[in-house]
Amino acid sequence: MKTIVFLLLTTISISSFSQTKFEKGYLINLNEQRINCYIKDNDWKNNPTEVKYRVGENDETKIADLKNTKAFGIDNKVAYIRAVVDIDYSSGDVSTLSGKREPELKTDTVFLKILVKGEASLYYYENSSLIRYFYSTSSKPIEQLIYKEYINGDKGIFRNRDFTAQLWKNVRCPETSINIIKTIQYKAKDLIDYFRNYNECVNKSYTDYTLSEKKKLFSLTITPGIEMATMSIDSRETNLIDVNFGSKFNYRIGLELNMLLPFSHNKWSIFMEPTYQHYSGHEVIERTYYLPRDVDAEYKSLEIPMGLKYSFQLNKKSFLFLRGGMVVDIPFNSTITYTNQDRLYKILSGNSFTVGLGAQYKRLSSEFRYYGNRDILSSSMSWDTKYSKLSFILGYRIL
């Protein structure tokens, strides 16, 4: 098992390194000179303070930062602009909220991510748990859209939504009502939609940089497969009734729900895969001086593997993936029966873990997956039971 974990971690490390690549882009220095170059795409979660680039794809790596760079971007993907702005650094943590309504502004020089660029432009800044939105118009320089949660004595949490007044005053179409403004939340989707609609309203061309970022966050995949499972039952009281059913080939069918996580180029995702599985076994225990004993195992359950999945792209249509997580098992109509002794034990399974390695091409996928040992008579202290399996799974993405 340690070897499997080591190989998984090693593969993730290698793939992470190989995928952080230089892509076509540009830099604009403080003298307004544009340099076409290759930018190292780190899929920044927090706004960067510097960026690595190469003038030629195989040239030496250089660094552009806030001291010498006005703007940079990756073609058809993302753009950042240098700005000297007042930022509200008030805490958004409920346990450390300020008692003041007014924003706690501090002048700082940062790279702002451009979300929408036009007659009215929208920008984004994130640093750790701090998320702020900024805007500008053709007649107004970049400033923060003000939103702040604060505590008002013992009256609870209040919200300073001054950004709605800023939009009403500076970014508003004639037909936009105050009620529409009031419904806007301090969230990317609401603000992007508002700035997009405003630029269309004033008949000005604009660029929505978020369109290139949009990916299908959820996917649904049918996952049939075959499994080689082993089951053994050992009594802690006597070895006369111990039985090993050996390896059996079974079938399974599942439905995997996958949700992409919004960082690291969507390489990471969360998965959950309700799966029907069935194991059936029969053995005869033969001991000296004892009559043969028939033992039957009938094990049906709904397994629910859940955990993290890591993908790394080979080309535009195919990629490899690794997964790891826990397995919740819900048995039904499942028993261990000692026929000659009229003993019947109901299977109540414990949880286990799973790791897998697979490949996907377009909608089709295949995977080898290992399920660790689980105790299938977890309600009894008299038994030591083990059930594990290796699965080969095919997949077809339907959504």
TORZA-378401 format. One record per residue (C-alpha): residue number from 1; residue in three letters; x, y, z. Coordinates in Angstrom, 3 decimals, decimal comma. Last residue first. Layout:
<recs>
@nr NUM	rest ALA	px X	py Y	pz Z $
...
</recs>
This chain:
<recs>
@nr 399	rest LEU	px -23,128	py 15,230	pz -19,101 $
@nr 398	rest ILE	px -23,256	py 11,658	pz -20,412 $
@nr 397	rest ARG	px -19,608	py 10,784	pz -19,815 $
@nr 396	rest TYR	px -18,975	py 7,134	pz -20,631 $
@nr 395	rest GLY	px -16,805	py 5,137	pz -18,267 $
@nr 394	rest LEU	px -15,129	py 1,746	pz -18,136 $
@nr 393	rest ILE	px -13,935	py 0,335	pz -14,841 $
@nr 392	rest PHE	px -11,434	py -2,391	pz -14,028 $
@nr 391	rest SER	px -11,684	py -3,098	pz -10,332 $
@nr 390	rest LEU	px -9,362	py -4,620	pz -7,730 $
@nr 389	rest LYS	px -10,978	py -5,844	pz -4,546 $
@nr 388	rest SER	px -10,948	py -6,054	pz -0,768 $
@nr 387	rest TYR	px -13,030	py -7,790	pz 1,896 $
@nr 386	rest LYS	px -11,627	py -8,827	pz 5,242 $
@nr 385	rest THR	px -13,299	py -10,273	pz 8,324 $
@nr 384	rest ASP	px -12,046	py -10,781	pz 11,878 $
@nr 383	rest TRP	px -14,973	py -12,137	pz 13,840 $
@nr 382	rest SER	px -16,084	py -12,341	pz 17,452 $
@nr 381	rest MET	px -16,337	py -8,575	pz 17,988 $
@nr 380	rest SER	px -19,484	py -8,399	pz 15,865 $
@nr 379	rest SER	px -21,082	py -5,252	pz 14,402 $
@nr 378	rest SER	px -18,269	py -4,807	pz 11,873 $
@nr 377	rest LEU	px -19,090	py -8,030	pz 10,092 $
@nr 376	rest ILE	px -17,968	py -6,804	pz 6,641 $
@nr 375	rest ASP	px -14,692	py -5,287	pz 7,868 $
@nr 374	rest ARG	px -13,151	py -3,449	pz 4,926 $
@nr 373	rest ASN	px -9,852	py -4,012	pz 3,189 $
@nr 372	rest GLY	px -8,745	py -1,474	pz 0,593 $
@nr 371	rest TYR	px -10,414	py -0,882	pz -2,777 $
@nr 370	rest TYR	px -8,056	py -0,663	pz -5,760 $
@nr 369	rest ARG	px -9,006	py 1,000	pz -9,042 $
@nr 368	rest PHE	px -7,887	py 0,479	pz -12,622 $
@nr 367	rest GLU	px -9,548	py 2,962	pz -14,947 $
@nr 366	rest SER	px -10,996	py 3,426	pz -18,411 $
@nr 365	rest SER	px -12,580	py 6,505	pz -19,947 $
@nr 364	rest LEU	px -14,718	py 7,560	pz -22,902 $
@nr 363	rest ARG	px -16,229	py 11,030	pz -23,399 $
@nr 362	rest LYS	px -13,201	py 12,595	pz -25,140 $
@nr 361	rest TYR	px -10,346	py 10,217	pz -24,355 $
@nr 360	rest GLN	px -9,888	py 9,497	pz -20,646 $
@nr 359	rest ALA	px -7,203	py 7,600	pz -18,752 $
@nr 358	rest GLY	px -7,102	py 5,928	pz -15,363 $
@nr 357	rest LEU	px -5,380	py 5,408	pz -12,016 $
@nr 356	rest GLY	px -7,262	py 4,617	pz -8,818 $
@nr 355	rest VAL	px -7,138	py 4,693	pz -5,036 $
@nr 354	rest THR	px -9,848	py 3,556	pz -2,592 $
@nr 353	rest PHE	px -10,406	py 3,602	pz 1,153 $
@nr 352	rest SER	px -12,594	py 1,695	pz 3,605 $
@nr 351	rest ASN	px -15,798	py 2,039	pz 5,623 $
@nr 350	rest GLY	px -17,287	py -0,732	pz 7,738 $
@nr 349	rest SER	px -19,860	py -3,226	pz 6,544 $
@nr 348	rest LEU	px -22,819	py -4,738	pz 8,302 $
@nr 347	rest ILE	px -23,343	py -8,212	pz 6,850 $
@nr 346	rest LYS	px -26,017	py -10,190	pz 8,672 $
@nr 345	rest TYR	px -24,793	py -13,459	pz 10,115 $
@nr 344	rest LEU	px -26,729	py -16,696	pz 9,702 $
@nr 343	rest ARG	px -25,998	py -19,915	pz 11,578 $
@nr 342	rest ASP	px -28,136	py -22,954	pz 10,861 $
@nr 341	rest GLN	px -25,195	py -25,225	pz 11,594 $
@nr 340	rest ASN	px -25,156	py -27,121	pz 8,338 $
@nr 339	rest THR	px -25,812	py -23,966	pz 6,303 $
@nr 338	rest TYR	px -23,225	py -21,614	pz 7,810 $
@nr 337	rest THR	px -24,617	py -18,441	pz 6,231 $
@nr 336	rest ILE	px -22,916	py -15,054	pz 5,711 $
@nr 335	rest THR	px -25,546	py -12,473	pz 4,798 $
@nr 334	rest SER	px -26,414	py -9,492	pz 2,594 $
@nr 333	rest ASN	px -29,955	py -8,416	pz 1,755 $
@nr 332	rest PHE	px -28,667	py -4,813	pz 1,824 $
@nr 331	rest PRO	px -25,177	py -3,396	pz 2,425 $
@nr 330	rest ILE	px -24,429	py 0,376	pz 2,554 $
@nr 329	rest ASP	px -20,700	py 1,060	pz 2,093 $
@nr 328	rest VAL	px -19,006	py 4,451	pz 2,484 $
@nr 327	rest VAL	px -15,713	py 4,473	pz 0,604 $
@nr 326	rest MET	px -12,928	py 6,967	pz 1,285 $
@nr 325	rest GLY	px -10,766	py 8,811	pz -1,192 $
@nr 324	rest GLY	px -8,108	py 8,747	pz -3,855 $
@nr 323	rest ARG	px -8,025	py 9,527	pz -7,543 $
@nr 322	rest LEU	px -5,526	py 9,762	pz -10,356 $
@nr 321	rest PHE	px -6,179	py 10,953	pz -13,892 $
@nr 320	rest LEU	px -4,690	py 10,789	pz -17,364 $
@nr 319	rest PHE	px -5,739	py 13,052	pz -20,212 $
@nr 318	rest SER	px -7,127	py 13,040	pz -23,735 $
@nr 317	rest LYS	px -8,742	py 15,337	pz -26,287 $
@nr 316	rest LYS	px -6,686	py 18,529	pz -26,274 $
@nr 315	rest ASN	px -3,435	py 16,716	pz -25,492 $
@nr 314	rest LEU	px -1,884	py 14,779	pz -22,600 $
@nr 313	rest GLN	px -3,737	py 16,692	pz -19,886 $
@nr 312	rest PHE	px -3,286	py 16,051	pz -16,214 $
@nr 311	rest SER	px -6,149	py 15,126	pz -13,918 $
@nr 310	rest TYR	px -6,355	py 14,844	pz -10,127 $
@nr 309	rest LYS	px -9,409	py 13,411	pz -8,363 $
@nr 308	rest LEU	px -10,293	py 13,969	pz -4,727 $
@nr 307	rest GLY	px -12,726	py 12,021	pz -2,543 $
@nr 306	rest MET	px -15,900	py 9,991	pz -2,532 $
@nr 305	rest PRO	px -16,625	py 6,299	pz -3,070 $
@nr 304	rest ILE	px -20,275	py 5,455	pz -2,325 $
@nr 303	rest GLU	px -20,873	py 1,713	pz -2,334 $
@nr 302	rest LEU	px -24,419	py 0,408	pz -2,509 $
@nr 301	rest SER	px -24,316	py -3,185	pz -1,384 $
@nr 300	rest LYS	px -24,901	py -6,815	pz -2,154 $
@nr 299	rest TYR	px -23,014	py -9,599	pz -0,384 $
@nr 298	rest GLU	px -24,160	py -13,208	pz -0,421 $
@nr 297	rest ALA	px -21,643	py -15,478	pz 1,250 $
@nr 296	rest ASP	px -22,385	py -19,177	pz 1,656 $
@nr 295	rest VAL	px -20,658	py -21,625	pz 3,996 $
@nr 294	rest ASP	px -21,174	py -25,382	pz 3,825 $
@nr 293	rest ARG	px -19,662	py -27,419	pz 6,650 $
@nr 292	rest PRO	px -18,056	py -30,811	pz 6,212 $
@nr 291	rest LEU	px -18,484	py -33,112	pz 9,248 $
@nr 290	rest TYR	px -15,743	py -32,968	pz 11,816 $
@nr 289	rest TYR	px -13,047	py -35,487	pz 12,808 $
@nr 288	rest THR	px -10,485	py -33,778	pz 10,550 $
@nr 287	rest ARG	px -11,745	py -30,459	pz 9,181 $
@nr 286	rest GLU	px -13,452	py -29,711	pz 5,882 $
@nr 285	rest ILE	px -15,005	py -26,320	pz 5,364 $
@nr 284	rest VAL	px -16,999	py -26,148	pz 2,122 $
@nr 283	rest GLU	px -17,027	py -22,830	pz 0,266 $
@nr 282	rest HIS	px -19,579	py -20,728	pz -1,592 $
@nr 281	rest GLY	px -19,240	py -17,146	pz -2,782 $
@nr 280	rest SER	px -21,323	py -14,262	pz -4,146 $
@nr 279	rest TYR	px -20,222	py -10,636	pz -4,426 $
@nr 278	rest HIS	px -22,438	py -7,868	pz -5,808 $
@nr 277	rest GLN	px -21,727	py -4,161	pz -6,353 $
@nr 276	rest TYR	px -23,993	py -1,168	pz -7,008 $
@nr 275	rest THR	px -22,136	py 2,136	pz -7,163 $
@nr 274	rest PRO	px -22,774	py 5,697	pz -5,962 $
@nr 273	rest GLU	px -19,771	py 7,698	pz -7,266 $
@nr 272	rest MET	px -18,767	py 10,970	pz -5,621 $
@nr 271	rest PHE	px -15,951	py 13,102	pz -7,004 $
@nr 270	rest ILE	px -14,218	py 16,331	pz -6,074 $
@nr 269	rest SER	px -11,934	py 17,892	pz -8,660 $
@nr 268	rest TRP	px -8,351	py 18,986	pz -9,110 $
@nr 267	rest LYS	px -6,740	py 19,831	pz -12,457 $
@nr 266	rest ASN	px -9,123	py 22,752	pz -12,903 $
@nr 265	rest HIS	px -6,251	py 24,893	pz -14,225 $
@nr 264	rest SER	px -4,691	py 24,908	pz -10,735 $
@nr 263	rest PHE	px -7,790	py 26,588	pz -9,242 $
@nr 262	rest PRO	px -11,596	py 26,559	pz -9,405 $
@nr 261	rest LEU	px -12,295	py 22,967	pz -8,274 $
@nr 260	rest LEU	px -14,092	py 20,814	pz -10,834 $
@nr 259	rest MET	px -17,101	py 18,778	pz -9,672 $
@nr 258	rest ASN	px -17,465	py 15,111	pz -10,692 $
@nr 257	rest LEU	px -20,558	py 12,957	pz -10,263 $
@nr 256	rest GLU	px -19,900	py 9,298	pz -11,036 $
@nr 255	rest LEU	px -22,719	py 6,838	pz -11,678 $
@nr 254	rest GLY	px -21,983	py 3,203	pz -10,948 $
@nr 253	rest ILE	px -22,356	py -0,352	pz -12,176 $
@nr 252	rest ARG	px -20,524	py -3,385	pz -10,818 $
@nr 251	rest TYR	px -19,807	py -6,947	pz -11,902 $
@nr 250	rest ASN	px -18,098	py -9,786	pz -10,095 $
@nr 249	rest PHE	px -15,031	py -11,980	pz -10,515 $
@nr 248	rest LYS	px -14,195	py -13,990	pz -7,408 $
@nr 247	rest SER	px -10,928	py -14,379	pz -5,522 $
@nr 246	rest GLY	px -10,747	py -16,697	pz -2,518 $
@nr 245	rest PHE	px -13,681	py -17,595	pz -0,292 $
@nr 244	rest ASN	px -11,434	py -18,013	pz 2,725 $
@nr 243	rest VAL	px -13,156	py -19,684	pz 5,665 $
@nr 242	rest ASP	px -12,578	py -19,977	pz 9,395 $
@nr 241	rest ILE	px -15,090	py -22,240	pz 11,166 $
@nr 240	rest LEU	px -12,685	py -24,571	pz 12,921 $
@nr 239	rest ASN	px -10,262	py -21,735	pz 13,642 $
@nr 238	rest THR	px -11,867	py -21,061	pz 17,003 $
@nr 237	rest GLU	px -12,742	py -18,020	pz 19,146 $
@nr 236	rest ARG	px -11,480	py -15,063	pz 17,086 $
@nr 235	rest SER	px -13,277	py -16,481	pz 14,075 $
@nr 234	rest ASP	px -11,785	py -15,712	pz 10,684 $
@nr 233	rest ILE	px -13,754	py -14,761	pz 7,581 $
@nr 232	rest SER	px -12,115	py -14,092	pz 4,218 $
@nr 231	rest MET	px -13,295	py -12,291	pz 1,089 $
@nr 230	rest THR	px -11,464	py -11,482	pz -2,126 $
@nr 229	rest ALA	px -12,767	py -9,403	pz -5,036 $
@nr 228	rest MET	px -11,821	py -9,280	pz -8,709 $
@nr 227	rest GLU	px -14,060	py -6,632	pz -10,197 $
@nr 226	rest ILE	px -15,731	py -5,915	pz -13,522 $
@nr 225	rest GLY	px -16,997	py -2,578	pz -14,733 $
@nr 224	rest PRO	px -19,795	py -0,144	pz -15,466 $
@nr 223	rest THR	px -19,237	py 3,590	pz -14,852 $
@nr 222	rest ILE	px -21,838	py 6,030	pz -16,236 $
@nr 221	rest THR	px -20,382	py 9,546	pz -16,062 $
@nr 220	rest LEU	px -21,831	py 12,881	pz -14,941 $
@nr 219	rest SER	px -19,878	py 16,119	pz -15,185 $
@nr 218	rest PHE	px -20,017	py 19,356	pz -13,237 $
@nr 217	rest LEU	px -17,992	py 22,541	pz -13,574 $
@nr 216	rest LYS	px -18,345	py 22,842	pz -17,343 $
@nr 215	rest LYS	px -15,692	py 25,355	pz -18,175 $
@nr 214	rest LYS	px -15,739	py 29,118	pz -18,355 $
@nr 213	rest GLU	px -12,319	py 30,710	pz -18,321 $
@nr 212	rest SER	px -12,302	py 31,950	pz -21,932 $
@nr 211	rest LEU	px -15,612	py 33,748	pz -21,329 $
@nr 210	rest THR	px -14,173	py 35,448	pz -18,243 $
@nr 209	rest TYR	px -12,136	py 37,877	pz -20,327 $
@nr 208	rest ASP	px -15,272	py 39,696	pz -21,489 $
@nr 207	rest THR	px -14,020	py 42,279	pz -23,963 $
@nr 206	rest TYR	px -16,035	py 45,378	pz -24,824 $
@nr 205	rest SER	px -17,465	py 47,268	pz -27,772 $
@nr 204	rest LYS	px -19,666	py 50,201	pz -26,849 $
@nr 203	rest ASN	px -23,367	py 50,459	pz -27,608 $
@nr 202	rest VAL	px -24,226	py 52,179	pz -24,300 $
@nr 201	rest CYS	px -26,552	py 49,292	pz -23,370 $
@nr 200	rest GLU	px -24,064	py 46,638	pz -24,492 $
@nr 199	rest ASN	px -21,448	py 48,112	pz -22,184 $
@nr 198	rest TYR	px -23,978	py 48,197	pz -19,328 $
@nr 197	rest ASN	px -25,111	py 44,612	pz -19,901 $
@nr 196	rest ARG	px -21,539	py 43,309	pz -19,680 $
@nr 195	rest PHE	px -20,913	py 45,397	pz -16,581 $
@nr 194	rest TYR	px -24,034	py 43,992	pz -14,871 $
@nr 193	rest ASP	px -23,403	py 40,387	pz -15,914 $
@nr 192	rest ILE	px -19,826	py 40,584	pz -14,630 $
@nr 191	rest LEU	px -21,049	py 42,092	pz -11,348 $
@nr 190	rest ASP	px -23,669	py 39,422	pz -10,704 $
@nr 189	rest LYS	px -21,385	py 36,536	pz -11,677 $
@nr 188	rest ALA	px -18,371	py 37,781	pz -9,739 $
@nr 187	rest LYS	px -20,162	py 38,360	pz -6,446 $
@nr 186	rest TYR	px -21,007	py 41,435	pz -4,405 $
@nr 185	rest GLN	px -24,716	py 40,833	pz -4,963 $
@nr 184	rest ILE	px -26,899	py 42,916	pz -7,268 $
@nr 183	rest THR	px -30,568	py 43,010	pz -6,207 $
@nr 182	rest LYS	px -30,455	py 46,648	pz -5,112 $
@nr 181	rest ILE	px -29,275	py 47,825	pz -8,535 $
@nr 180	rest ILE	px -32,290	py 46,229	pz -10,208 $
@nr 179	rest ASN	px -34,618	py 47,931	pz -7,720 $
@nr 178	rest ILE	px -32,953	py 51,286	pz -8,389 $
@nr 177	rest SER	px -34,010	py 50,991	pz -12,000 $
@nr 176	rest THR	px -31,768	py 50,647	pz -15,050 $
@nr 175	rest GLU	px -33,517	py 52,225	pz -18,060 $
@nr 174	rest PRO	px -31,091	py 55,145	pz -18,333 $
@nr 173	rest CYS	px -28,081	py 52,795	pz -18,168 $
@nr 172	rest ARG	px -25,937	py 53,015	pz -15,075 $
@nr 171	rest VAL	px -22,242	py 52,896	pz -14,248 $
@nr 170	rest ASN	px -21,263	py 56,079	pz -12,369 $
@nr 169	rest LYS	px -23,994	py 57,094	pz -9,913 $
@nr 168	rest TRP	px -26,044	py 53,925	pz -9,598 $
@nr 167	rest LEU	px -22,904	py 51,777	pz -9,760 $
@nr 166	rest GLN	px -21,238	py 53,739	pz -6,964 $
@nr 165	rest ALA	px -24,462	py 53,649	pz -4,919 $
@nr 164	rest THR	px -24,582	py 49,853	pz -5,319 $
@nr 163	rest PHE	px -20,926	py 49,656	pz -4,264 $
@nr 162	rest ASP	px -21,895	py 51,331	pz -0,986 $
@nr 161	rest ARG	px -23,231	py 48,010	pz 0,257 $
@nr 160	rest ASN	px -22,052	py 48,263	pz 3,881 $
@nr 159	rest ARG	px -23,437	py 45,124	pz 5,458 $
@nr 158	rest PHE	px -24,556	py 44,547	pz 9,051 $
@nr 157	rest ILE	px -23,832	py 41,669	pz 11,425 $
@nr 156	rest GLY	px -25,609	py 41,552	pz 14,777 $
@nr 155	rest LYS	px -27,414	py 44,058	pz 16,953 $
@nr 154	rest ASP	px -25,077	py 43,565	pz 19,917 $
@nr 153	rest GLY	px -22,779	py 46,376	pz 18,795 $
@nr 152	rest ASN	px -23,004	py 46,912	pz 15,054 $
@nr 151	rest ILE	px -20,680	py 44,298	pz 13,635 $
@nr 150	rest TYR	px -19,266	py 44,739	pz 10,133 $
@nr 149	rest GLU	px -19,515	py 43,306	pz 6,620 $
@nr 148	rest LYS	px -17,996	py 45,461	pz 3,909 $
@nr 147	rest TYR	px -18,642	py 46,194	pz 0,259 $
@nr 146	rest ILE	px -17,100	py 49,091	pz -1,612 $
@nr 145	rest LEU	px -16,371	py 48,838	pz -5,322 $
@nr 144	rest GLN	px -12,715	py 49,749	pz -5,375 $
@nr 143	rest GLU	px -11,366	py 52,459	pz -7,634 $
@nr 142	rest ILE	px -9,836	py 52,597	pz -11,095 $
@nr 141	rest PRO	px -9,905	py 56,000	pz -12,741 $
@nr 140	rest LYS	px -13,133	py 57,731	pz -13,859 $
@nr 139	rest SER	px -13,938	py 59,335	pz -17,214 $
@nr 138	rest SER	px -13,737	py 56,326	pz -19,536 $
@nr 137	rest THR	px -14,990	py 54,186	pz -16,669 $
@nr 136	rest SER	px -13,263	py 52,208	pz -13,925 $
@nr 135	rest TYR	px -14,112	py 49,355	pz -11,603 $
@nr 134	rest PHE	px -12,732	py 47,339	pz -8,716 $
@nr 133	rest TYR	px -13,783	py 44,113	pz -6,991 $
@nr 132	rest ARG	px -12,298	py 42,766	pz -3,756 $
@nr 131	rest ILE	px -11,693	py 39,294	pz -2,339 $
@nr 130	rest LEU	px -9,563	py 38,773	pz 0,783 $
@nr 129	rest SER	px -9,236	py 35,197	pz 2,072 $
@nr 128	rest SER	px -5,669	py 34,794	pz 0,789 $
@nr 127	rest ASN	px -5,203	py 37,705	pz -1,625 $
@nr 126	rest GLU	px -7,785	py 38,200	pz -4,335 $
@nr 125	rest TYR	px -8,309	py 41,200	pz -6,614 $
@nr 124	rest TYR	px -10,753	py 41,490	pz -9,498 $
@nr 123	rest TYR	px -11,423	py 44,144	pz -12,122 $
@nr 122	rest LEU	px -14,468	py 45,472	pz -13,982 $
@nr 121	rest SER	px -14,371	py 47,963	pz -16,842 $
@nr 120	rest ALA	px -16,923	py 50,535	pz -17,993 $
@nr 119	rest GLU	px -16,563	py 51,789	pz -21,558 $
@nr 118	rest GLY	px -14,894	py 48,417	pz -22,104 $
@nr 117	rest LYS	px -12,846	py 45,739	pz -20,368 $
@nr 116	rest VAL	px -14,555	py 42,991	pz -18,348 $
@nr 115	rest LEU	px -12,770	py 40,637	pz -15,929 $
@nr 114	rest ILE	px -9,350	py 42,266	pz -15,786 $
@nr 113	rest LYS	px -7,195	py 40,867	pz -12,976 $
@nr 112	rest LEU	px -5,618	py 43,606	pz -10,912 $
@nr 111	rest PHE	px -1,853	py 43,681	pz -10,391 $
@nr 110	rest VAL	px -1,133	py 45,621	pz -7,244 $
@nr 109	rest THR	px 0,248	py 48,877	pz -5,867 $
@nr 108	rest ASP	px -1,250	py 49,745	pz -2,488 $
@nr 107	rest THR	px -3,025	py 52,588	pz -0,734 $
@nr 106	rest LYS	px -4,813	py 51,411	pz 2,408 $
@nr 105	rest LEU	px -8,507	py 51,732	pz 3,066 $
@nr 104	rest GLU	px -10,319	py 50,507	pz 6,168 $
@nr 103	rest PRO	px -13,863	py 50,684	pz 4,776 $
@nr 102	rest GLU	px -16,415	py 52,634	pz 6,833 $
@nr 101	rest ARG	px -19,033	py 50,722	pz 8,802 $
@nr 100	rest LYS	px -16,843	py 50,301	pz 11,850 $
@nr 99	rest GLY	px -17,109	py 47,495	pz 14,415 $
@nr 98	rest SER	px -14,732	py 45,330	pz 12,427 $
@nr 97	rest LEU	px -15,283	py 41,621	pz 11,940 $
@nr 96	rest THR	px -12,805	py 39,263	pz 13,622 $
@nr 95	rest SER	px -14,889	py 36,150	pz 14,390 $
@nr 94	rest VAL	px -17,029	py 36,550	pz 11,262 $
@nr 93	rest ASP	px -13,929	py 36,570	pz 9,063 $
@nr 92	rest GLY	px -14,233	py 39,211	pz 6,334 $
@nr 91	rest SER	px -11,388	py 41,265	pz 7,756 $
@nr 90	rest SER	px -11,049	py 44,857	pz 6,611 $
@nr 89	rest TYR	px -8,247	py 45,374	pz 4,080 $
@nr 88	rest ASP	px -10,185	py 47,874	pz 1,976 $
@nr 87	rest ILE	px -7,921	py 48,686	pz -0,946 $
@nr 86	rest ASP	px -7,025	py 52,176	pz -2,192 $
@nr 85	rest VAL	px -5,470	py 51,867	pz -5,621 $
@nr 84	rest VAL	px -2,218	py 52,098	pz -7,557 $
@nr 83	rest ALA	px -2,866	py 49,853	pz -10,531 $
@nr 82	rest ARG	px -0,942	py 47,395	pz -12,690 $
@nr 81	rest ILE	px -3,107	py 45,534	pz -15,200 $
@nr 80	rest TYR	px -3,720	py 41,815	pz -15,592 $
@nr 79	rest ALA	px -5,072	py 39,788	pz -18,517 $
@nr 78	rest VAL	px -6,264	py 36,192	pz -18,930 $
@nr 77	rest LYS	px -7,001	py 33,571	pz -21,574 $
@nr 76	rest ASN	px -7,196	py 34,451	pz -25,238 $
@nr 75	rest ASP	px -3,486	py 35,316	pz -25,289 $
@nr 74	rest ILE	px -1,852	py 35,359	pz -21,862 $
@nr 73	rest GLY	px -1,610	py 38,797	pz -20,316 $
@nr 72	rest PHE	px 0,598	py 41,509	pz -18,940 $
@nr 71	rest ALA	px 0,254	py 45,092	pz -17,795 $
@nr 70	rest LYS	px 2,232	py 48,053	pz -16,463 $
@nr 69	rest THR	px 5,457	py 46,227	pz -15,648 $
@nr 68	rest ASN	px 8,716	py 47,529	pz -14,188 $
@nr 67	rest LYS	px 8,331	py 47,824	pz -10,415 $
@nr 66	rest LEU	px 5,208	py 45,668	pz -10,186 $
@nr 65	rest ASP	px 7,068	py 42,654	pz -11,514 $
@nr 64	rest ALA	px 8,490	py 41,072	pz -14,653 $
@nr 63	rest ILE	px 10,918	py 38,193	pz -14,211 $
@nr 62	rest LYS	px 13,116	py 36,600	pz -16,862 $
@nr 61	rest THR	px 13,519	py 33,020	pz -18,080 $
@nr 60	rest GLU	px 16,233	py 32,368	pz -20,658 $
@nr 59	rest ASP	px 15,170	py 31,733	pz -24,231 $
@nr 58	rest ASN	px 13,467	py 28,566	pz -25,508 $
@nr 57	rest GLU	px 10,044	py 30,035	pz -26,274 $
@nr 56	rest GLY	px 11,543	py 33,376	pz -27,183 $
@nr 55	rest VAL	px 11,049	py 36,510	pz -25,077 $
@nr 54	rest ARG	px 10,637	py 34,330	pz -22,011 $
@nr 53	rest TYR	px 8,433	py 35,154	pz -19,027 $
@nr 52	rest LYS	px 8,034	py 34,783	pz -15,273 $
@nr 51	rest VAL	px 5,409	py 36,892	pz -13,520 $
@nr 50	rest GLU	px 5,464	py 39,060	pz -10,429 $
@nr 49	rest THR	px 3,112	py 40,292	pz -7,702 $
@nr 48	rest PRO	px 0,458	py 37,733	pz -8,594 $
@nr 47	rest ASN	px -3,249	py 38,012	pz -7,722 $
@nr 46	rest ASN	px -4,178	py 34,989	pz -5,639 $
@nr 45	rest LYS	px -5,551	py 31,935	pz -7,430 $
@nr 44	rest TRP	px -3,009	py 32,290	pz -10,218 $
@nr 43	rest ASP	px -3,277	py 29,799	pz -13,058 $
@nr 42	rest ASN	px 0,531	py 29,524	pz -12,981 $
@nr 41	rest ASP	px 0,924	py 30,245	pz -16,688 $
@nr 40	rest LYS	px 4,535	py 31,137	pz -17,392 $
@nr 39	rest ILE	px 4,279	py 33,880	pz -20,015 $
@nr 38	rest TYR	px 5,815	py 33,623	pz -23,487 $
@nr 37	rest CYS	px 6,627	py 36,872	pz -25,260 $
@nr 36	rest ASN	px 5,334	py 39,789	pz -27,287 $
@nr 35	rest ILE	px 6,763	py 42,884	pz -25,659 $
@nr 34	rest ARG	px 4,680	py 46,072	pz -25,691 $
@nr 33	rest GLN	px 6,423	py 49,311	pz -24,797 $
@nr 32	rest GLU	px 4,308	py 51,719	pz -22,743 $
@nr 31	rest ASN	px 7,379	py 53,062	pz -20,921 $
@nr 30	rest LEU	px 6,184	py 51,337	pz -17,729 $
@nr 29	rest ASN	px 6,434	py 47,978	pz -19,485 $
@nr 28	rest ILE	px 3,688	py 46,198	pz -21,397 $
@nr 27	rest LEU	px 4,051	py 42,425	pz -21,430 $
@nr 26	rest TYR	px 2,523	py 39,941	pz -23,844 $
@nr 25	rest GLY	px 1,265	py 36,400	pz -24,250 $
@nr 24	rest LYS	px 1,965	py 33,027	pz -25,773 $
@nr 23	rest GLU	px 2,159	py 30,271	pz -23,169 $
@nr 22	rest PHE	px 4,934	py 29,036	pz -20,896 $
@nr 21	rest LYS	px 4,151	py 25,822	pz -19,038 $
@nr 20	rest THR	px 3,078	py 24,629	pz -15,607 $
@nr 19	rest GLN	px 1,892	py 21,246	pz -16,879 $
@nr 18	rest SER	px 5,152	py 19,360	pz -16,538 $
@nr 17	rest PHE	px 5,686	py 20,304	pz -12,923 $
@nr 16	rest SER	px 2,201	py 19,261	pz -11,854 $
@nr 15	rest SER	px 2,567	py 16,025	pz -13,814 $
@nr 14	rest ILE	px 5,801	py 15,130	pz -12,051 $
@nr 13	rest SER	px 4,403	py 15,900	pz -8,600 $
@nr 12	rest ILE	px 1,148	py 14,032	pz -9,277 $
@nr 11	rest THR	px 3,064	py 10,993	pz -10,546 $
@nr 10	rest THR	px 5,276	py 10,967	pz -7,459 $
@nr 9	rest LEU	px 2,280	py 11,231	pz -5,132 $
@nr 8	rest LEU	px 0,510	py 8,323	pz -6,841 $
@nr 7	rest LEU	px 3,667	py 6,186	pz -6,935 $
@nr 6	rest PHE	px 4,302	py 6,767	pz -3,227 $
@nr 5	rest VAL	px 0,685	py 5,921	pz -2,341 $
@nr 4	rest ILE	px 0,904	py 2,648	pz -4,291 $
@nr 3	rest THR	px 4,241	py 1,741	pz -2,697 $
@nr 2	rest LYS	px 2,872	py 2,396	pz 0,785 $
@nr 1	rest MET	px 0,000	py 0,000	pz 0,000 $
</recs>
